Amino acid sequence: MSKIVNPILRGFNPDPSIIRVGDDYYIATSTFEWFPGVQIHHSKDLKNWRLLTHPLARKSQLDMIGNPDSGGVWAPCLSYSDGTFYLVFTDVKSHLGPFKDTHNYLVTAKDIKGPWSDPIYLNSSGFDPSLFHDEDGKKWLLNMVWDHRKGKNSFGGILLQEYSVEEQRLVGPIYNIFRGTELGLTEGPHIYKHNRYYYLMTAEGGTRFGHAVTVARSKSLFGPYQVDPFGPILTSSGKPELELQRAGHASLVETQNNEWYIAHLCGRPLRPSMNCNLGRETALQRVEWTGDGWLRLVGGGNSPHVEVQGPVLPEHPFAPEPQTEHFDGKHISIHLQSLREPLSEEWVSIKKRPGFLRLTGRESLSSTHRQSMIARRQQSFTVEAETVVQFSPETYQHLAGLIYYYNTKNYYYLWISHDEQLGKCLGIMTSDRGMYDEPLETPVSIEGWERVYLKVKIHFEQLQFYYSQDGVNWIAIGPVLDASKISDENVELVTGGYRIDQGFTGAFIGLCVQDLSGQKKYADFDYFTYRELDRQ
């Protein structure tokens, strides 16, 4: 029996919702402001996973123009009933300050790969929706409720309301079935029926280092729910020595052979900073039912393990992903995503110059509306990425290049532009919590270069940019930068007890173009290589 090595979904893949349909396993994870929305990975053995599809791929399903950083798609829940896949999710329009604007929707499909329906609006009372299909055929929506009032617990409990398939809306009374434990910040609800009990699994303690998985049960769907006397069934809280930190937000699955696992999010911090630049990842833990009907980790305790006993299933590996995207197919790699909106010939094309990706410049890196960027997750601590660009900037307002990106306030950017004295030139811009800087004293002139090769190497917390005229002889440019700053932990900013910024995504590496003059200047990229130098 083989071992499962965690995390199973490396890089930014949080809030896992796992299901089994026949012999196939699927996990849906949050994508926040990245488009298309929701990642669905597929496995046959729980050990080997591949990215299969993004169900929210049309603007009619998900319109995130203007959504804030770390807004967008929060905590999807994937389920299957009566030959139909159901996916509920939150589109978050604001999340800082006393209020949260959180709209919950449902989409369905007969095939996991689609087509997925246009969304059915559900409610806006909170976030982290989940759909429970009861044995009597009724369907129930759960979500946490947000309470903005001063002096109240802002995480106001878990709401339950019936969903009518016929009417395509929520119907009947709303029940607050669980107000959480002393850990607080109760969210991420899922209900499972097992041996006459309804089991409510929630995330508590917040999605930072105090995160935890709590289980409560009741013989009635409506409660009251008895909390597991053992305490959280999974947490890394107070255990800084563990490799997997931030463990929480779990969902439950049973194999064909009656083996049980929970999928949960986790983070692997760089040390000593304890910043998780890979974001929140997905791991699996094997669990079992006790004689008195509670879930426990196999092996005891409540700490997440890096290695877990796999199920009694034949191994099913997938072919390795190509390291280089040559932009010569009909579609761009499934691993490349855009910000807030679908790809459009207006700004991104592999048709206008076959064999190249043409990006047409639009708004700045500060924009939450229309950035011309495609990027992929960093999924290992030691990676390098490379491209070659053909770009003819005419003004300093024309920029194109290679970016290491968290959000509009946190990034490192190796750019090609134009300077009045130097002509075509290379430079670096950085933003750290919104503090803009250009670490080079003067840009590097590359006047007369038709093709410019760009590279970034990341080794844990160290990041170095390079450039080349031939793709063989590379020259380092700029200082070694701190990759750990491209992380949730660095983004979070609390002043005087008031949270003024927070982040929930992870590091992306990609290609982008800006035209701040509005002239629609474009750049052509011949390829994009992403290479992992280890599997950490």
C-alpha positions in Angstrom: 0.0 0.0 0.0 1.6 3.2 -1.1 2.0 6.4 0.9 0.3 9.7 0.1 2.8 12.6 0.4 1.3 15.9 1.5 0.5 18.4 0.3 -1.3 16.6 -2.6 -2.2 19.9 -4.3 0.9 22.1 -4.0 0.8 25.9 -4.3 -2.3 28.1 -3.9 -5.2 25.5 -3.6 -7.1 26.3 -0.5 -10.5 25.3 1.0 -10.7 21.8 -0.5 -14.1 20.2 -1.1 -13.6 16.5 -1.9 -16.1 14.0 -3.3 -16.1 10.5 -4.9 -18.2 9.6 -7.8 -17.8 5.9 -8.7 -14.1 5.3 -9.0 -13.2 9.0 -9.5 -12.2 11.6 -6.9 -12.6 15.3 -7.3 -11.4 18.2 -5.3 -12.7 21.8 -5.8 -10.6 24.7 -4.4 -10.9 28.5 -4.1 -9.4 30.8 -6.8 -10.3 34.2 -5.4 -9.7 37.0 -8.0 -8.0 34.6 -10.5 -10.1 33.6 -13.6 -11.5 31.1 -14.6 -13.1 30.4 -11.2 -12.6 27.2 -9.1 -10.0 24.6 -9.7 -11.2 21.0 -9.9 -8.5 18.3 -9.6 -9.1 14.6 -10.4 -7.6 11.4 -9.0 -8.2 7.7 -9.2 -6.1 6.7 -6.2 -6.0 9.8 -3.8 -2.2 10.0 -4.4 -1.8 11.2 -7.9 -3.8 14.3 -9.0 -4.2 16.4 -12.1 -5.9 19.7 -12.8 -9.0 18.8 -14.8 -11.2 21.8 -15.3 -12.4 25.3 -14.2 -16.2 25.3 -14.1 -16.6 29.1 -13.8 -15.2 30.0 -17.3 -17.7 32.5 -18.6 -18.4 36.1 -17.6 -22.1 35.2 -17.3 -21.1 32.9 -14.5 -18.5 35.1 -12.8 -18.0 38.8 -13.2 -15.2 40.0 -11.0 -14.2 43.3 -12.7 -13.5 45.6 -9.8 -13.4 42.9 -7.1 -10.8 43.6 -4.5 -7.6 41.7 -4.0 -8.5 38.3 -2.4 -12.1 38.9 -3.2 -13.9 36.8 -5.8 -14.4 33.0 -5.4 -14.2 31.8 -1.8 -14.6 28.3 -0.6 -16.6 26.4 -3.2 -18.4 23.2 -2.3 -18.7 20.4 -4.8 -21.3 17.7 -4.5 -23.1 15.0 -6.6 -26.6 13.8 -6.4 -29.2 12.3 -8.9 -26.7 12.3 -11.8 -25.8 15.9 -11.4 -22.8 17.8 -10.1 -23.6 20.8 -7.9 -21.1 23.6 -7.1 -21.9 26.4 -4.7 -19.5 29.3 -4.2 -19.2 32.8 -2.9 -18.4 35.8 -5.1 -16.9 38.3 -2.6 -17.2 42.0 -3.6 -15.7 43.4 -0.3 -14.1 41.9 2.7 -12.3 44.6 4.7 -13.9 46.7 7.5 -17.2 45.9 9.3 -19.1 44.7 6.3 -18.6 41.9 3.8 -20.5 41.8 0.5 -20.7 38.1 -0.2 -23.1 36.7 -2.9 -23.7 32.9 -3.0 -24.5 31.0 -6.1 -25.1 27.5 -7.5 -24.1 26.1 -10.8 -24.7 22.5 -12.0 -23.5 20.1 -14.7 -24.1 16.6 -15.8 -20.5 16.1 -16.7 -17.7 17.3 -14.4 -16.0 18.9 -17.4 -19.1 20.8 -18.3 -20.8 22.6 -19.7 -21.7 24.2 -16.4 -24.9 26.2 -16.0 -25.3 29.9 -15.5 -25.5 30.7 -11.8 -28.5 30.5 -9.6 -28.5 33.2 -7.0 -28.9 31.9 -3.4 -28.3 34.5 -0.7 -25.8 37.1 0.5 -25.9 36.6 4.3 -22.4 35.2 4.6 -19.8 33.0 2.9 -18.6 29.4 2.6 -21.8 27.9 1.2 -22.2 24.1 1.2 -25.0 21.9 -0.2 -26.2 18.9 1.7 -28.3 16.2 0.0 -30.3 14.4 2.6 -31.5 10.8 2.3 -35.2 11.9 1.9 -34.2 13.8 -1.3 -34.3 17.3 0.2 -31.4 19.6 -0.3 -30.1 22.1 2.3 -27.8 25.1 1.9 -25.4 25.9 4.8 -23.3 29.0 5.1 -21.7 31.0 7.9 -23.6 34.3 8.7 -21.7 37.6 9.0 -22.7 40.0 11.8 -21.4 43.5 11.3 -22.8 44.9 14.6 -20.5 46.3 17.3 -20.2 44.1 20.3 -21.4 41.0 18.4 -19.6 37.9 17.2 -19.0 38.7 13.6 -18.9 35.0 12.8 -22.5 34.6 13.8 -23.0 30.9 13.3 -24.0 28.4 10.7 -27.2 28.9 8.8 -29.3 26.2 7.3 -32.1 26.6 4.7 -33.8 24.3 2.2 -33.1 24.6 -1.5 -35.8 23.8 -4.0 -34.6 22.2 -7.2 -38.0 22.9 -8.8 -38.1 26.6 -7.9 -34.3 27.1 -8.1 -34.2 29.1 -5.0 -34.0 28.9 -1.2 -37.4 28.2 0.5 -38.7 28.0 4.0 -37.3 29.1 7.4 -33.7 29.9 8.1 -32.2 28.0 11.0 -29.0 29.0 12.9 -27.9 25.4 13.8 -24.4 26.0 15.3 -22.7 29.0 16.9 -19.3 27.5 17.2 -16.9 26.7 20.0 -14.5 28.9 22.0 -12.1 28.8 19.1 -14.3 31.2 17.3 -14.3 32.3 13.6 -16.7 29.4 12.7 -16.9 28.9 9.0 -16.5 26.3 6.2 -19.5 24.1 7.2 -20.1 20.7 5.7 -22.8 18.1 6.8 -22.4 14.4 6.5 -24.9 11.6 7.5 -23.4 8.6 9.1 -25.0 5.9 11.3 -28.1 7.9 12.2 -26.1 11.0 13.1 -25.7 14.3 11.2 -22.1 15.4 11.5 -21.3 19.1 11.1 -17.7 19.7 10.2 -16.5 23.3 10.4 -13.3 25.4 10.2 -12.5 27.5 13.3 -9.8 29.6 14.7 -9.2 31.6 11.5 -7.2 30.6 8.5 -3.8 31.6 9.9 -1.8 29.6 12.4 -4.6 29.0 14.8 -6.7 27.2 12.2 -8.6 24.0 13.2 -11.2 21.5 12.2 -14.1 21.0 14.6 -16.8 18.3 14.4 -20.2 18.3 16.1 -23.1 15.9 15.7 -26.9 15.6 16.2 -29.6 13.1 15.5 -31.6 16.0 14.0 -30.5 18.0 11.0 -31.6 21.1 12.9 -29.7 20.4 16.1 -28.8 20.8 18.8 -25.3 19.8 17.8 -23.0 18.2 20.4 -19.3 19.2 20.0 -16.8 16.4 19.9 -15.4 16.3 23.5 -11.9 15.5 22.1 -11.7 19.0 20.8 -10.5 19.8 17.3 -9.9 16.7 15.2 -7.1 18.5 13.3 -5.0 21.5 14.0 -1.4 22.7 13.9 -2.0 25.5 16.4 0.7 25.8 19.0 3.0 23.3 17.2 5.5 25.4 15.3 7.8 22.4 14.7 5.2 20.8 12.3 5.9 21.0 8.6 2.2 21.4 7.8 0.9 24.6 9.5 -2.4 26.4 9.3 -4.3 23.0 9.1 -8.1 23.4 8.8 -11.1 23.8 6.6 -11.7 20.1 5.9 -14.1 17.9 4.0 -14.7 14.2 4.2 -14.7 11.3 1.7 -15.2 7.5 1.8 -13.3 5.2 -0.6 -14.8 2.2 -2.4 -13.3 0.1 0.3 -14.8 2.0 3.3 -11.6 3.9 4.1 -12.1 7.5 5.2 -10.0 10.6 4.5 -10.3 14.3 5.1 -9.0 16.9 2.7 -7.9 20.0 4.4 -5.9 23.2 3.7 -2.4 23.8 5.1 0.6 26.0 4.7 4.3 25.3 4.6 6.1 28.3 6.0 9.6 29.4 5.0 11.7 29.6 8.1 12.5 31.7 10.1 10.0 34.2 8.5 7.1 31.7 8.8 5.7 33.2 5.6 3.9 30.9 3.3 4.7 32.2 -0.2 3.2 29.0 -1.8 -0.1 30.0 -0.3 -2.6 27.6 1.3 -2.3 24.1 -0.1 -4.4 20.9 0.1 -3.5 17.8 2.1 -5.1 14.5 3.0 -5.3 12.8 6.4 -6.6 9.3 7.0 -9.4 9.1 9.6 -11.4 6.4 11.2 -14.6 6.1 13.2 -14.4 5.3 16.9 -16.7 2.9 18.7 -18.7 5.8 20.1 -19.1 7.4 16.7 -16.5 10.2 16.4 -13.9 10.8 13.8 -10.2 10.5 14.7 -6.9 10.7 12.8 -5.5 7.2 12.2 -2.5 7.0 14.5 -4.0 9.3 17.1 -3.6 12.9 18.0 -4.8 15.8 15.9 -1.6 16.9 14.1 -1.4 16.8 10.3 1.1 14.3 8.8 3.2 14.7 5.8 3.0 11.0 4.9 -0.3 9.2 5.2 -1.3 5.6 4.5 -2.9 5.4 1.1 -6.1 3.5 0.2 -6.3 0.0 -1.1 -6.6 1.1 -4.7 -4.4 0.6 -7.8 -2.0 3.4 -8.5 -3.0 5.7 -11.3 -0.3 8.2 -12.2 -0.8 10.9 -14.8 1.6 11.9 -17.5 3.9 14.8 -16.3 2.9 18.3 -17.4 5.1 19.9 -20.0 7.5 22.5 -18.6 7.2 24.9 -21.6 4.1 26.5 -23.1 5.0 27.2 -26.7 1.7 29.0 -27.5 1.3 26.9 -30.7 -1.9 24.9 -29.8 -5.5 25.8 -29.9 -5.6 26.7 -26.2 -3.4 28.2 -23.6 -2.2 25.9 -20.8 -4.9 25.2 -18.2 -2.4 26.2 -15.5 -2.3 29.8 -16.8 -4.9 32.1 -15.4 -5.9 35.8 -15.8 -7.0 38.4 -13.3 -10.8 38.9 -12.8 -11.9 38.3 -16.4 -11.8 35.7 -19.1 -9.3 35.7 -21.9 -10.4 37.8 -24.8 -8.9 38.4 -28.3 -9.1 42.1 -27.3 -6.0 41.7 -25.1 -4.6 38.2 -25.4 -4.2 36.1 -28.6 -2.4 33.1 -29.9 -4.0 33.6 -33.3 -2.7 37.1 -34.4 0.8 35.7 -34.6 0.8 31.9 -34.6 3.4 30.4 -32.2 3.4 33.5 -30.0 1.3 34.9 -27.2 0.4 38.4 -28.0 -0.5 40.5 -24.9 -2.0 43.9 -25.5 -1.2 46.4 -22.8 -4.0 47.9 -20.7 -4.1 49.1 -17.1 -1.4 49.2 -14.5 -0.5 46.7 -11.9 -2.6 48.7 -9.4 -5.8 48.0 -11.3 -8.5 45.8 -10.0 -10.3 46.0 -13.4 -8.4 45.2 -16.6 -4.8 44.0 -16.3 -3.2 42.2 -19.2 -1.5 39.3 -17.3 -1.5 35.6 -17.5 0.3 33.7 -14.7 0.6 30.3 -13.0 1.0 29.3 -9.4 4.4 28.7 -7.8 4.1 25.1 -6.6 7.6 24.4 -5.3 10.1 26.3 -3.2 12.8 26.1 -5.8 11.7 27.1 -9.3 12.8 29.0 -12.4 10.7 30.6 -15.1 11.8 31.9 -18.4 10.4 33.7 -21.5 11.6 35.7 -24.5 9.8 38.9 -25.5 9.6 40.9 -28.7 8.4 44.4 -27.7 9.0 47.9 -29.2 8.1 50.4 -26.4 7.9 54.1 -27.5 7.4 55.6 -24.1 8.0 54.9 -20.4 4.2 54.2 -20.2 4.8 51.0 -22.3 6.0 48.1 -20.2 6.2 44.3 -20.7 8.0 41.5 -18.9 8.1 38.8 -16.3 6.4 39.2 -12.9 6.3 37.5 -9.5 2.9 38.5 -8.3 0.7 38.3 -5.2 -1.7 41.2 -5.7 -1.9 44.8 -6.7 0.2 45.9 -3.7 2.8 43.1 -3.6 4.9 42.1 -6.5 8.4 42.0 -8.2 8.4 42.9 -11.9 11.3 42.6 -14.4 10.2 45.0 -17.2 11.1 46.2 -20.6 10.3 49.8 -21.4 11.6 53.0 -23.0 13.6 55.8 -21.5 14.2 59.2 -23.1 18.0 58.9 -22.8 18.6 55.1 -22.9 16.0 54.1 -25.4 14.8 50.5 -24.9 15.7 49.4 -21.4 15.3 46.9 -18.6 14.3 47.7 -15.1 12.8 46.3 -11.9 9.8 47.6 -10.0 8.7 46.3 -6.6 5.8 46.9 -4.4 5.7 45.8 -0.7 2.4 46.5 1.0 1.8 49.2 -1.5 5.2 50.9 -1.1 6.6 51.3 -4.6 10.3 51.1 -5.4 12.8 50.7 -8.3 15.9 49.0 -6.9 18.1 49.8 -9.9 19.9 53.2 -9.8 19.4 53.4 -13.6 17.7 51.0 -16.1 19.9 48.8 -18.2 20.0 49.9 -21.9 19.1 47.2 -24.4 18.6 49.5 -27.3 18.7 47.6 -30.6 17.7 44.2 -29.0 14.9 42.6 -31.0 14.4 39.6 -28.7 15.0 39.9 -24.9 15.2 36.7 -22.8 14.0 37.1 -19.2 14.3 34.7 -16.3 13.6 34.5 -12.6 15.1 32.0 -10.2 13.5 31.4 -6.8 15.3 29.4 -4.1 13.1 29.4 -1.0 13.1 33.1 0.2 15.7 34.2 -2.4 14.7 35.6 -5.8 17.0 36.7 -8.6 16.1 38.1 -12.0 18.2 37.6 -15.1 18.3 38.7 -18.7 20.0 37.6 -21.9 20.3 38.5 -25.6 20.7 34.9 -26.8 19.0 32.7 -24.1 22.4 31.1 -23.3 24.5 33.7 -21.6 22.5 35.1 -18.7 23.3 38.3 -16.7 21.9 38.8 -13.2 20.0 42.1 -12.8 19.2 43.8 -9.6 19.6 42.7 -6.0 18.5 39.4 -4.5 14.9 40.0 -3.5 12.9 38.5 -0.6 10.4 36.0 -2.1 8.8 35.4 1.3 7.1 38.8 1.1 4.9 37.5 -1.7 2.7 35.8 0.9 -0.5 36.0 3.0 1.5 36.8 6.1 3.3 39.8 4.6 0.1 41.2 3.0 -1.8 41.1 6.3 -1.7 44.6 7.9 -3.2 45.4 11.2 -2.9 49.0 12.6 -4.3 49.9 16.0 -6.3 46.7 16.2 -8.0 47.5 12.8 -7.3 45.2 9.9 -6.5 47.4 6.9 -5.3 44.6 4.5 -5.4 40.8 4.2 -4.7 38.2 1.6 -5.7 34.6 1.0 -4.0 33.6 -2.3 -0.3 32.8 -3.0 2.6 33.5 -5.4 2.1 33.5 -9.1 4.8 33.8 -11.9 3.7 35.1 -15.2 3.8 37.5 -18.2 2.2 40.9 -18.4 2.0 44.1 -20.5 0.9 47.6 -19.5 0.1 50.5 -21.8 -0.6 53.5 -19.5 -1.0 55.8 -22.5 -4.0 53.9 -23.8 -2.4 53.2 -27.2 -2.9 49.5 -26.9 0.8 48.6 -27.4 1.4 44.9 -27.5 4.3 42.5 -26.8 4.8 39.0 -28.3 6.1 36.2 -26.1 7.6 33.1 -27.9 7.3 30.7 -24.9 6.9 30.5 -21.2 8.9 27.9 -19.2 8.1 27.0 -15.6 10.6 24.5 -14.2 10.5 23.0 -10.6 14.1 22.3 -9.4 12.7 20.0 -6.7 9.4 18.6 -5.5 9.2 20.4 -2.2 
